[in-house]
Amino acid sequence: MLPSFSLHRRVRRAAAVTAAAVAGAAMFSLAATPAYATTPSYTCDNVTAVGPVGTGQLNCVASGGAPATGAITTAFTIVRRSDQVTYTCVPVDGVAGLAVSTDLVTGVSCSV
């Protein structure tokens, strides 16, 4: 009986360690998910604005249901990857912006 008890203990310990690792990974992934990812958003290498027109340039990644290309009709954000500077863009007459490619996203009425 002693060997099976020892085996049972090892299995329980391995299960506990695995559960702890999975829980830790889940907590890390939740913490690593930015808040803007739940709304239409683009994360780009650079963001700039000239007046109310905001742009994201280079390696833009769409998230939160934002279209990869085409017209953007709902409020959305453009986020600079390096320091999280965020422009929030809102629709004007039904158009909020345009996702031209992965290298250019433009918003028509944006603010920091």
All heavy atoms as an XYZ file, in Angstrom:
773
protein
N       0.810     -1.195      0.000
C       0.000      0.000      0.000
C       0.858      1.266      0.000
O       0.440      2.257     -0.534
C      -0.906      0.027      1.239
C      -2.158     -0.766      1.122
S      -3.295      0.123      0.089
C      -4.354     -1.201     -0.339
N       1.999      1.287      0.602
C       2.814      2.480      0.705
C       3.198      3.064     -0.657
O       3.075      4.262     -0.849
C       4.068      2.188      1.546
C       4.916      3.410      1.893
C       4.084      4.416      2.660
C       6.112      2.981      2.686
N       3.606      2.246     -1.630
C       3.952      2.829     -2.919
C       2.772      3.546     -3.580
O       2.946      4.587     -4.172
C       4.418      1.654     -3.767
C       4.907      0.646     -2.774
C       4.012      0.820     -1.586
N       1.551      3.020     -3.496
C       0.417      3.685     -4.139
C       0.091      4.998     -3.414
O      -0.328      5.957     -4.040
C      -0.805      2.766     -4.168
O      -1.248      2.500     -2.850
N       0.268      5.036     -2.079
C       0.038      6.265     -1.339
C       1.027      7.340     -1.795
O       0.657      8.476     -2.033
C       0.172      6.008      0.179
C       0.046      7.271      0.982
C      -1.184      7.879      1.166
C       1.168      7.866      1.543
C      -1.293      9.049      1.896
C       1.060      9.033      2.270
C      -0.180      9.628      2.447
N       2.265      6.949     -1.971
C       3.293      7.878     -2.420
C       2.991      8.368     -3.838
O       3.122      9.545     -4.134
C       4.664      7.206     -2.374
O       5.639      8.069     -2.871
N       2.557      7.477     -4.693
C       2.196      7.840     -6.054
C       1.003      8.798     -6.039
O       0.989      9.808     -6.740
C       1.860      6.586     -6.871
C       1.428      6.830     -8.316
C       2.541      7.524     -9.082
C       1.046      5.523     -8.970
N       0.022      8.495     -5.197
C      -1.164      9.350     -5.080
C      -0.752     10.759     -4.634
O      -1.239     11.753     -5.162
C      -2.159      8.729     -4.089
C      -3.384      9.538     -3.895
N      -4.312      9.717     -4.886
C      -3.831     10.247     -2.820
C      -5.272     10.486     -4.436
N      -5.007     10.818     -3.171
N       0.148     10.839     -3.677
C       0.617     12.135     -3.181
C       1.328     12.906     -4.290
O       1.122     14.108     -4.452
C       1.551     11.929     -1.998
C       2.033     13.245     -1.414
C       2.978     13.057     -0.277
N       2.247     12.519      0.858
C       2.817     12.049      1.957
N       4.137     12.055      2.054
N       2.106     11.580      2.945
N       2.157     12.222     -5.071
C       2.875     12.886     -6.159
C       1.909     13.397     -7.235
O       2.083     14.486     -7.760
C       3.907     11.952     -6.776
C       5.173     11.861     -5.922
C       6.239     11.081     -6.608
N       6.023      9.673     -6.232
C       6.551      8.644     -6.828
N       7.316      8.824     -7.870
N       6.332      7.424     -6.412
N       0.879     12.610     -7.534
C      -0.103     13.029     -8.534
C      -0.855     14.260     -8.038
O      -1.071     15.211     -8.785
C      -1.073     11.867     -8.873
C      -2.250     12.364     -9.686
C      -0.330     10.776     -9.614
N      -1.265     14.247     -6.767
C      -1.977     15.401     -6.203
C      -1.088     16.637     -6.209
O      -1.537     17.738     -6.528
C      -2.450     15.097     -4.781
C      -3.688     14.241     -4.769
C      -4.268     13.989     -3.408
N      -4.079     15.067     -2.469
C      -4.050     14.895     -1.153
N      -4.194     13.709     -0.629
N      -3.882     15.929     -0.351
N       0.177     16.473     -5.855
C       1.101     17.605     -5.836
C       1.297     18.155     -7.253
O       1.281     19.369     -7.460
C       2.446     17.188     -5.242
C       3.406     18.359     -5.129
C       4.702     17.993     -4.465
N       4.433     17.646     -3.078
C       5.147     16.788     -2.377
N       6.174     16.187     -2.928
N       4.855     16.534     -1.124
N       1.462     17.272     -8.232
C       1.623     17.715     -9.617
C       0.379     18.444    -10.099
O       0.464     19.463    -10.793
C       1.927     16.526    -10.520
N      -0.785     17.955     -9.724
C      -2.040     18.612    -10.113
C      -2.138     19.992     -9.481
O      -2.570     20.958    -10.120
C      -3.235     17.756     -9.717
N      -1.734     20.118     -8.227
C      -1.789     21.406     -7.538
C      -0.824     22.402     -8.187
O      -1.163     23.573     -8.389
C      -1.467     21.244     -6.060
N       0.376     21.957     -8.525
C       1.358     22.831     -9.168
C       0.853     23.259    -10.542
O       0.950     24.426    -10.921
C       2.731     22.126     -9.267
C       3.679     22.897    -10.177
C       3.322     21.949     -7.888
N       0.267     22.327    -11.298
C      -0.272     22.656    -12.618
C      -1.403     23.663    -12.504
O      -1.468     24.632    -13.257
C      -0.762     21.377    -13.329
O       0.340     20.477    -13.448
C      -1.329     21.696    -14.701
N      -2.300     23.461    -11.548
C      -3.415     24.391    -11.355
C      -2.905     25.778    -10.990
O      -3.411     26.791    -11.483
C      -4.351     23.871    -10.277
N      -1.891     25.848    -10.146
C      -1.323     27.137     -9.758
C      -0.682     27.832    -10.962
O      -0.817     29.045    -11.148
C      -0.305     26.960     -8.640
N      -0.005     27.069    -11.801
C       0.633     27.642    -12.988
C      -0.411     28.164    -13.966
O      -0.259     29.251    -14.532
C       1.520     26.593    -13.669
N      -1.476     27.411    -14.150
C      -2.546     27.843    -15.059
C      -3.210     29.112    -14.517
O      -3.470     30.060    -15.253
C      -3.586     26.716    -15.264
C      -4.822     27.235    -15.960
C      -2.960     25.578    -16.058
N      -3.481     29.147    -13.223
C      -4.091     30.331    -12.616
C      -3.168     31.541    -12.755
O      -3.615     32.645    -13.060
C      -4.406     30.073    -11.149
N      -1.884     31.341    -12.551
C      -0.923     32.432    -12.701
C      -0.863     32.935    -14.132
O      -0.821     34.135    -14.378
N      -0.892     32.034    -15.098
C      -0.874     32.434    -16.504
C      -2.143     33.201    -16.854
O      -2.109     34.187    -17.595
C      -0.726     31.209    -17.399
N      -3.271     32.778    -16.322
C      -4.537     33.476    -16.586
C      -4.487     34.886    -16.009
O      -4.939     35.843    -16.651
C      -5.707     32.691    -16.001
N      -3.961     35.039    -14.817
C      -3.867     36.361    -14.201
C      -2.933     37.253    -15.028
O      -3.224     38.416    -15.243
C      -3.338     36.253    -12.771
C      -4.274     35.533    -11.835
S      -5.705     36.511    -11.454
C      -4.986     37.616    -10.283
N      -1.817     36.694    -15.509
C      -0.878     37.469    -16.305
C      -1.524     37.912    -17.604
O      -1.389     39.050    -18.011
C       0.388     36.657    -16.595
C       1.367     37.396    -17.461
C       2.110     38.451    -16.941
C       1.525     37.072    -18.781
C       2.994     39.142    -17.731
C       2.406     37.768    -19.588
C       3.141     38.796    -19.057
N      -2.270     37.027    -18.275
C      -2.874     37.396    -19.548
C      -3.939     38.456    -19.349
O      -4.128     39.325    -20.185
C      -3.453     36.169    -20.257
O      -4.572     35.679    -19.558
N      -4.674     38.424    -18.240
C      -5.657     39.464    -17.971
C      -4.970     40.791    -17.709
O      -5.411     41.835    -18.175
C      -6.528     39.083    -16.767
C      -7.531     37.965    -17.009
C      -8.234     37.609    -15.706
C      -8.544     38.360    -18.061
N      -3.894     40.762    -16.980
C      -3.175     41.989    -16.669
C      -2.518     42.569    -17.919
O      -2.363     43.775    -18.037
C      -2.131     41.725    -15.596
N      -2.126     41.716    -18.856
C      -1.439     42.182    -20.045
C      -2.392     42.698    -21.114
O      -1.966     43.278    -22.086
C      -0.586     41.047    -20.623
N      -3.693     42.476    -20.959
C      -4.664     42.944    -21.942
C      -4.984     44.404    -21.689
O      -5.516     44.749    -20.650
C      -5.964     42.112    -21.852
O      -5.639     40.742    -22.034
C      -6.950     42.557    -22.912
N      -4.649     45.274    -22.641
C      -4.924     46.683    -22.428
C      -6.415     46.975    -22.421
O      -7.197     46.318    -23.087
C      -4.250     47.363    -23.608
C      -3.756     46.304    -24.492
C      -3.982     44.984    -23.861
N      -6.795     48.017    -21.702
C      -8.208     48.376    -21.581
C      -8.809     48.739    -22.929
O      -9.968     48.466    -23.194
C      -8.366     49.530    -20.602
N      -8.002     49.366    -23.827
C      -8.548     49.791    -25.107
C      -8.858     48.625    -26.025
O      -9.525     48.791    -27.030
C      -7.608     50.787    -25.802
C      -6.205     50.287    -25.962
C      -5.876     49.450    -26.999
C      -5.209     50.653    -25.075
C      -4.593     48.982    -27.143
C      -3.925     50.205    -25.212
C      -3.622     49.360    -26.259
O      -2.348     48.901    -26.399
N      -8.390     47.422    -25.723
C      -8.618     46.273    -26.589
C     -10.076     45.853    -26.629
O     -10.468     45.100    -27.499
C      -7.740     45.101    -26.175
N     -10.905     46.300    -25.697
C     -12.308     45.928    -25.698
C     -13.133     46.829    -26.609
O     -14.274     46.535    -26.890
C     -12.890     45.977    -24.272
O     -12.746     47.293    -23.762
C     -12.187     44.976    -23.370
N     -12.583     47.933    -27.080
C     -13.256     48.803    -28.033
C     -12.463     48.769    -29.334
O     -11.290     48.401    -29.333
C     -13.325     50.253    -27.516
O     -11.992     50.729    -27.322
C     -14.084     50.356    -26.210
N     -13.081     49.156    -30.440
C     -12.312     49.179    -31.693
C     -11.058     50.036    -31.515
O     -11.124     51.162    -31.019
C     -13.292     49.804    -32.688
C     -14.643     49.460    -32.144
C     -14.478     49.527    -30.642
N      -9.927     49.462    -31.890
C      -8.656     50.131    -31.625
C      -7.602     49.713    -32.640
O      -7.674     48.629    -33.222
C      -8.196     49.757    -30.214
O      -6.989     50.404    -29.898
N      -6.621     50.598    -32.821
C      -5.459     50.307    -33.649
C      -4.223     50.621    -32.826
O      -4.118     51.703    -32.252
C      -5.462     51.168    -34.921
C      -6.652     50.887    -35.795
C      -7.839     51.579    -35.616
C      -6.593     49.900    -36.775
C      -8.951     51.303    -36.397
C      -7.698     49.617    -37.559
C      -8.875     50.313    -37.364
O      -9.969     50.028    -38.124
N      -3.304     49.692    -32.758
C      -2.026     49.909    -32.087
C      -0.975     50.012    -33.180
O      -0.815     49.085    -33.985
C      -1.701     48.756    -31.119
O      -2.758     48.648    -30.169
C      -0.388     49.007    -30.401
N      -0.295     51.164    -33.222
C       0.659     51.450    -34.296
C       2.013     51.844    -33.711
O       2.109     52.232    -32.549
C       0.147     52.596    -35.163
S      -1.500     52.325    -35.861
N       3.048     51.785    -34.552
C       4.374     52.197    -34.101
C       4.424     53.693    -33.802
O       5.160     54.131    -32.931
C       5.428     51.849    -35.147
C       5.714     50.363    -35.210
O       5.222     49.607    -34.342
O       6.419     49.940    -36.150
N       3.646     54.499    -34.545
C       3.664     55.941    -34.329
C       2.251     56.496    -34.460
O       1.441     55.973    -35.224
C       4.588     56.628    -35.334
C       4.861     58.066    -34.959
O       4.918     58.411    -33.779
N       5.016     58.922    -35.960
N       1.953     57.538    -33.718
C       0.693     58.272    -33.855
C       0.995     59.761    -33.884
O       1.933     60.228    -33.229
C      -0.316     57.966    -32.708
C      -0.736     56.517    -32.730
C       0.242     58.321    -31.354
N       0.248     60.490    -34.687
C       0.402     61.937    -34.767
C      -0.975     62.560    -34.960
O      -1.938     61.864    -35.285
C       1.298     62.364    -35.954
O       0.734     61.854    -37.160
C       2.713     61.851    -35.797
N      -1.040     63.844    -34.751
C      -2.283     64.572    -35.008
C      -1.952     65.936    -35.567
O      -0.983     66.580    -35.165
C      -3.090     64.710    -33.731
N      -2.772     66.370    -36.507
C      -2.716     67.722    -37.030
C      -4.135     68.241    -36.884
O      -5.043     67.789    -37.585
C      -2.259     67.760    -38.501
C      -2.316     69.182    -39.035
C      -0.866     67.180    -38.636
N      -4.311     69.135    -35.915
C      -5.668     69.575    -35.584
C      -6.468     68.377    -35.087
O      -5.969     67.570    -34.308
N      -7.684     68.208    -35.592
C      -8.501     67.094    -35.125
C      -8.236     65.777    -35.852
O      -8.802     64.745    -35.510
C      -9.929     67.574    -35.413
C      -9.784     68.447    -36.611
C      -8.449     69.141    -36.429
N      -7.380     65.800    -36.865
C      -7.109     64.585    -37.644
C      -5.972     63.809    -36.991
O      -4.846     64.301    -36.876
C      -6.755     64.917    -39.112
C      -6.407     63.645    -39.872
C      -7.911     65.641    -39.780
N      -6.286     62.587    -36.540
C      -5.275     61.729    -35.932
C      -4.883     60.626    -36.894
O      -5.726     60.125    -37.651
N      -3.604     60.271    -36.883
C      -3.155     59.181    -37.746
C      -2.285     58.210    -36.961
O      -1.560     58.596    -36.046
C      -2.345     59.687    -38.964
O      -1.190     60.374    -38.497
C      -3.170     60.584    -39.850
N      -2.373     56.964    -37.346
C      -1.487     55.924    -36.852
C      -0.686     55.418    -38.030
O      -1.254     55.183    -39.110
N       0.622     55.302    -37.851
C       1.474     54.866    -38.951
C       2.326     53.679    -38.537
O       2.778     53.611    -37.395
C       2.417     55.989    -39.406
C       1.770     57.285    -39.767
C       1.822     58.294    -38.631
O       2.556     58.136    -37.666
N       1.017     59.318    -38.738
N       2.542     52.808    -39.466
C       3.472     51.673    -39.396
C       3.025     50.560    -38.440
O       2.819     50.791    -37.262
C       4.885     52.129    -39.037
C       5.513     53.121    -40.007
C       6.848     53.599    -39.465
C       5.669     52.512    -41.378
N       2.901     49.391    -38.995
C       2.592     48.166    -38.244
C       1.341     48.293    -37.381
O       1.331     47.874    -36.229
C       3.792     47.738    -37.393
C       5.021     47.502    -38.224
O       4.975     46.799    -39.231
N       6.128     48.111    -37.838
N       0.287     48.867    -37.919
C      -0.961     49.026    -37.172
C      -1.692     47.688    -37.083
O      -1.864     46.997    -38.088
C      -1.852     50.066    -37.841
S      -1.100     51.716    -37.877
N      -2.093     47.357    -35.885
C      -2.817     46.114    -35.634
C      -4.206     46.468    -35.130
O      -4.347     47.145    -34.110
C      -2.074     45.240    -34.603
C      -2.871     43.985    -34.279
C      -0.686     44.891    -35.102
N      -5.222     46.003    -35.845
C      -6.608     46.253    -35.453
C      -7.005     45.281    -34.349
O      -6.606     44.120    -34.349
C      -7.532     46.074    -36.655
N      -7.813     45.766    -33.386
C      -8.325     44.896    -32.322
C      -9.694     45.402    -31.886
O     -10.116     46.492    -32.282
C      -7.358     44.860    -31.135
O      -7.227     46.155    -30.582
N     -10.380     44.614    -31.097
C     -11.668     45.016    -30.558
C     -12.754     45.188    -31.604
O     -13.680     45.955    -31.419
N     -12.621     44.495    -32.725
C     -13.629     44.583    -33.771
C     -13.384     45.677    -34.790
O     -14.223     45.908    -35.666
N     -12.260     46.359    -34.712
C     -11.932     47.397    -35.699
C     -11.624     46.735    -37.041
O     -10.973     45.694    -37.085
C     -10.726     48.205    -35.233
N     -12.089     47.336    -38.140
C     -11.791     46.740    -39.449
C     -10.309     46.875    -39.798
O      -9.689     47.896    -39.510
C     -12.655     47.551    -40.420
C     -12.889     48.859    -39.732
C     -12.895     48.547    -38.253
N      -9.745     45.846    -40.409
C      -8.337     45.893    -40.818
C      -8.135     46.909    -41.937
O      -7.109     47.589    -41.995
C      -7.870     44.517    -41.258
N      -9.105     47.013    -42.826
C      -9.083     48.024    -43.881
C     -10.505     48.500    -44.117
O     -11.463     47.797    -43.814
C      -8.522     47.468    -45.212
O      -9.317     46.366    -45.632
C      -7.073     47.039    -45.085
N     -10.605     49.713    -44.633
C     -11.915     50.243    -44.976
C     -12.377     51.339    -44.037
O     -11.643     51.788    -43.149
N     -13.633     51.753    -44.236
C     -14.215     52.838    -43.453
C     -14.421     52.409    -42.007
O     -14.780     51.269    -41.729
C     -15.539     53.268    -44.062
N     -14.191     53.341    -41.102
C     -14.430     53.132    -39.673
C     -15.613     54.021    -39.315
O     -15.553     55.241    -39.487
C     -13.193     53.520    -38.837
C     -11.950     52.794    -39.361
C     -13.433     53.197    -37.365
C     -10.643     53.384    -38.869
N     -16.697     53.411    -38.834
C     -17.931     54.176    -38.614
C     -18.271     54.387    -37.144
O     -19.211     55.107    -36.834
C     -19.110     53.470    -39.297
O     -19.212     52.143    -38.783
C     -18.922     53.424    -40.810
N     -17.515     53.781    -36.248
C     -17.781     53.931    -34.813
C     -16.579     54.586    -34.134
O     -15.489     54.659    -34.709
C     -18.035     52.570    -34.140
O     -16.851     51.770    -34.277
C     -19.205     51.843    -34.774
N     -16.772     55.035    -32.907
C     -15.657     55.595    -32.140
C     -14.556     54.540    -32.017
O     -14.836     53.345    -31.904
C     -16.138     56.024    -30.759
N     -13.309     54.981    -32.050
C     -12.177     54.060    -31.951
C     -10.973     54.789    -31.382
O     -10.999     56.014    -31.235
C     -11.843     53.439    -33.318
C     -11.240     54.394    -34.319
C      -9.867     54.429    -34.530
C     -12.042     55.261    -35.049
C      -9.307     55.300    -35.450
C     -11.496     56.140    -35.986
C     -10.128     56.160    -36.184
N      -9.942     54.028    -31.060
C      -8.712     54.628    -30.554
C      -7.538     54.247    -31.439
O      -7.554     53.208    -32.100
C      -8.407     54.199    -29.102
O      -8.292     52.775    -29.052
C      -9.488     54.651    -28.145
N      -6.548     55.126    -31.438
C      -5.260     54.840    -32.068
C      -4.226     54.966    -30.950
O      -4.147     55.998    -30.287
C      -4.924     55.835    -33.192
C      -6.057     55.916    -34.228
C      -3.613     55.433    -33.888
C      -5.868     57.050    -35.238
N      -3.444     53.910    -30.736
C      -2.509     53.856    -29.609
C      -1.084     53.680    -30.119
O      -0.820     52.811    -30.950
C      -2.873     52.673    -28.673
C      -1.926     52.609    -27.485
C      -4.319     52.773    -28.226
N      -0.172     54.514    -29.604
C       1.250     54.355    -29.931
C       1.801     53.198    -29.116
O       1.696     53.156    -27.896
C       2.042     55.619    -29.639
C       3.513     55.469    -30.066
C       4.358     56.682    -29.756
N       3.839     57.858    -30.432
C       3.811     59.072    -29.878
N       4.270     59.266    -28.662
N       3.318     60.096    -30.542
N       2.394     52.251    -29.788
C       2.881     51.027    -29.167
C       3.925     51.298    -28.075
O       3.906     50.691    -27.019
C       3.470     50.124    -30.259
C       3.911     48.770    -29.797
C       4.271     47.856    -30.976
N       3.057     47.337    -31.602
C       2.603     47.698    -32.807
N       3.278     48.573    -33.536
N       1.497     47.194    -33.292
N       4.832     52.230    -28.278
C       5.964     52.410    -27.362
C       5.590     53.013    -26.018
O       6.137     52.618    -24.995
C       7.043     53.266    -28.017
O       6.527     54.562    -28.282
N       4.656     53.971    -26.010
C       4.372     54.653    -24.740
C       2.883     54.782    -24.427
O       2.501     55.484    -23.499
C       5.037     56.032    -24.718
C       4.571     56.912    -25.869
O       3.638     56.520    -26.615
O       5.147     58.004    -26.041
N       2.056     54.128    -25.217
C       0.612     54.079    -24.991
C      -0.099     55.424    -25.139
O      -1.207     55.590    -24.623
C       0.285     53.471    -23.615
C       0.919     52.111    -23.360
C       0.495     51.077    -24.385
O      -0.664     50.801    -24.523
N       1.447     50.508    -25.095
N       0.515     56.409    -25.818
C      -0.206     57.649    -26.123
C      -1.422     57.241    -26.941
O      -1.318     56.485    -27.910
C       0.680     58.641    -26.904
C      -0.150     59.773    -27.491
C       1.766     59.182    -26.003
N      -2.601     57.744    -26.544
C      -3.852     57.287    -27.147
C      -4.670     58.457    -27.671
O      -4.921     59.425    -26.948
C      -4.686     56.515    -26.102
O      -3.910     55.421    -25.629
C      -5.979     55.996    -26.691
N      -5.085     58.352    -28.923
C      -6.015     59.296    -29.519
C      -7.369     58.603    -29.607
O      -7.465     57.475    -30.085
C      -5.568     59.713    -30.920
C      -4.376     60.627    -30.920
C      -3.081     60.118    -30.938
C      -4.537     62.001    -30.887
C      -1.982     60.951    -30.918
C      -3.440     62.845    -30.865
C      -2.173     62.310    -30.892
O      -1.085     63.142    -30.868
N      -8.412     59.284    -29.158
C      -9.766     58.767    -29.272
C     -10.456     59.526    -30.394
O     -10.476     60.759    -30.398
C     -10.537     58.968    -27.950
O      -9.832     58.267    -26.921
C     -11.943     58.414    -28.055
N     -10.992     58.771    -31.345
C     -11.612     59.369    -32.521
C     -13.104     59.037    -32.535
O     -13.490     57.905    -32.216
C     -10.955     58.839    -33.788
S      -9.153     59.066    -33.803
N     -13.919     60.023    -32.895
C     -15.369     59.849    -32.890
C     -15.925     60.144    -34.285
O     -15.327     60.892    -35.058
C     -16.047     60.752    -31.837
C     -15.618     60.355    -30.436
C     -15.745     62.214    -32.090
N     -17.082     59.556    -34.592
C     -17.677     59.777    -35.916
C     -18.181     61.210    -36.107
O     -18.641     61.851    -35.163
C     -18.862     58.812    -35.953
C     -18.720     57.918    -34.780
C     -17.826     58.591    -33.802
N     -18.068     61.681    -37.326
C     -18.656     62.937    -37.760
C     -19.476     62.597    -38.998
O     -18.922     62.092    -39.985
C     -17.570     63.991    -38.105
C     -18.209     65.240    -38.683
C     -16.737     64.310    -36.883
N     -20.775     62.811    -38.922
C     -21.677     62.462    -40.026
C     -21.525     60.994    -40.440
O     -21.499     60.669    -41.634
C     -21.463     63.381    -41.231
C     -21.830     64.823    -40.929
O     -22.775     65.043    -40.136
O     -21.174     65.729    -41.482
N     -21.367     60.117    -39.466
C     -21.319     58.678    -39.732
C     -19.965     58.109    -40.110
O     -19.836     56.918    -40.349
N     -18.932     58.959    -40.181
C     -17.594     58.473    -40.529
C     -16.626     58.890    -39.434
O     -16.511     60.066    -39.098
C     -17.114     59.048    -41.882
C     -15.701     58.587    -42.192
C     -18.061     58.642    -42.996
N     -15.909     57.897    -38.868
C     -14.924     58.191    -37.826
C     -13.507     58.162    -38.374
O     -12.610     58.776    -37.809
C     -15.056     57.196    -36.680
N     -13.295     57.429    -39.457
C     -11.950     57.354    -40.009
C     -11.842     56.344    -41.118
O     -12.841     55.826    -41.630
N     -10.591     56.034    -41.475
C     -10.312     55.111    -42.565
C      -9.055     54.312    -42.241
O      -8.022     54.886    -41.899
C     -10.111     55.887    -43.878
C      -9.828     55.077    -45.123
C     -11.048     54.216    -45.476
C      -9.485     56.000    -46.280
N      -9.171     53.004    -42.338
C      -8.007     52.123    -42.210
C      -7.540     51.822    -43.634
O      -8.174     51.052    -44.352
C      -8.376     50.847    -41.470
N      -6.478     52.496    -44.053
C      -5.989     52.359    -45.420
C      -5.229     51.042    -45.579
O      -5.426     50.307    -46.536
C      -5.091     53.557    -45.809
C      -4.533     53.387    -47.207
C      -5.881     54.849    -45.695
N      -4.348     50.761    -44.636
C      -3.532     49.548    -44.671
C      -2.974     49.331    -43.270
O      -3.316     50.064    -42.342
C      -2.376     49.714    -45.668
O      -1.458     50.681    -45.190
N      -2.099     48.360    -43.118
C      -1.466     48.155    -41.808
C      -0.462     49.257    -41.508
O       0.067     49.319    -40.407
C      -0.754     46.791    -41.740
O       0.222     46.724    -42.787
C      -1.740     45.649    -41.861
N      -0.208     50.134    -42.475
C       0.739     51.225    -42.269
C       0.083     52.603    -42.158
O       0.765     53.594    -41.962
C       1.771     51.258    -43.391
C       2.766     50.123    -43.255
O       3.031     49.672    -42.119
O       3.260     49.646    -44.302
N      -1.261     52.681    -42.241
C      -1.911     53.975    -42.143
C      -3.370     53.850    -41.719
O      -4.167     53.195    -42.388
C      -1.848     54.734    -43.471
C      -2.472     56.137    -43.468
C      -1.791     57.050    -42.462
C      -2.440     56.718    -44.865
N      -3.680     54.482    -40.582
C      -5.050     54.598    -40.078
C      -5.278     56.059    -39.778
O      -4.434     56.717    -39.168
C      -5.240     53.756    -38.795
C      -6.625     53.967    -38.222
C      -4.985     52.284    -39.063
N      -6.421     56.605    -40.223
C      -6.714     58.012    -40.036
C      -8.069     58.177    -39.346
O      -9.034     57.512    -39.724
C      -6.740     58.751    -41.385
O      -5.483     58.558    -42.026
C      -6.988     60.232    -41.208
N      -8.128     59.065    -38.378
C      -9.376     59.425    -37.715
C      -9.693     60.879    -37.997
O      -8.789     61.712    -38.036
N     -10.992     61.201    -38.204
C     -11.345     62.557    -38.630
C     -11.596     63.522    -37.476
O     -11.463     64.724    -37.648
C     -12.562     62.551    -39.571
C     -12.218     61.856    -40.869
C     -13.765     61.939    -38.916
N     -11.969     63.041    -36.311
C     -12.222     63.919    -35.179
C     -11.640     63.268    -33.924
O     -12.330     62.544    -33.210
C     -13.736     64.159    -35.013
O     -13.972     65.009    -33.924
N     -10.367     63.544    -33.674
C      -9.621     62.834    -32.619
C      -9.108     63.801    -31.557
O      -8.836     64.967    -31.842
C      -8.444     62.081    -33.210
S      -8.884     60.939    -34.531
N      -8.952     63.279    -30.369
C      -8.343     64.047    -29.277
C      -7.502     63.105    -28.431
O      -7.745     61.895    -28.406
C      -9.413     64.722    -28.419
O     -10.267     63.742    -27.870
N      -6.516     63.677    -27.737
C      -5.625     62.864    -26.907
C      -6.376     62.429    -25.671
O      -7.085     63.167    -25.050
C      -4.358     63.634    -26.505
C      -3.506     62.814    -25.560
C      -3.574     64.013    -27.721
